[in-house]
């Protein structure tokens, strides 16, 4: 979905290493951070490097700006190269945190112990957003679709937009005899992982592939890199359809309502939050790891099940107190009321629930220096 920049990781890491000389200076700080060498109400300086999710892009832009404004001399570098790139960068030590729309797999968590110490890395949810099924159809801004029909569209089993399966769900809508062109992510993407997880759970008879961050190579269609890449491709291609963070498609493309139970749910931050509330903690993780397994087949009224919970993956232990202080300061801001509001204003994301927010604060506070 996006332009490849992962080759810059090494350069970014070198810059970050040279710039990460942190100092604390007393002043009022709206992040309200605490822990380590800093106390509540102090500012931090230095450079923190992250790589990852492009879906987080708009939120990260807001977070970086607001955090730097409150902490003169502090810089957050973030390259939105995709969730897979973010996890890889955290695991190989070329970034201090990774942004990912999918939590670490068990094997990735085991690998994280080499960089983060015996407690490994932790997944902290920071951004909740619905994934839109977005299309480019002249004069049509909204369609009703169910999971099997969405799966058939992206498998190439529905060739034109006036197919009987689509028409049956959209009585009275004048559907064009226009070729359907599915557009998928070309990179390892957390958005793809969440979207295919929904299809595999909600339409298993049609979507026979396992959920994965890499789009099935056997399927035809177009692809592009990054969220911006797929949105641009669909915008330039009549009849094209993709899946992307809702903040990136709003006002540009038509968007589908999704059938949940016996009704159709419009995409919204509130509907995404309801779906997350129906999720469960991932088993076998540490007390401070907040990985969430979503229920893609929920019938809860008003829930929108094609949702991503995007994480900041951080080490439970870092080599230097200065790094700990800056990570804790930034992440404390991100999960705070102010940080969540900034993301919602910039990207239409759903704020963390109060219960989840308290858990994220505790997880951030647990980060410490390697002993």
Helices and strands as residue ranges (DSSP letters): G 6-8, H 9-19, E 24-26, E 42-44, E 46-52, H 57-70, E 74-79, H 83-92, E 97-100, H 106-116, E 121-135, E 142-145, H 147-155, H 164-169, E 181-185, H 190-202, E 222-224, H 226-235, E 240-245, H 246-249, E 254-260, E 263-265, H 269-277, E 280-281, E 292-293, E 307-315, E 317-318, H 321-335, H 337-347, H 354-365, E 368-369
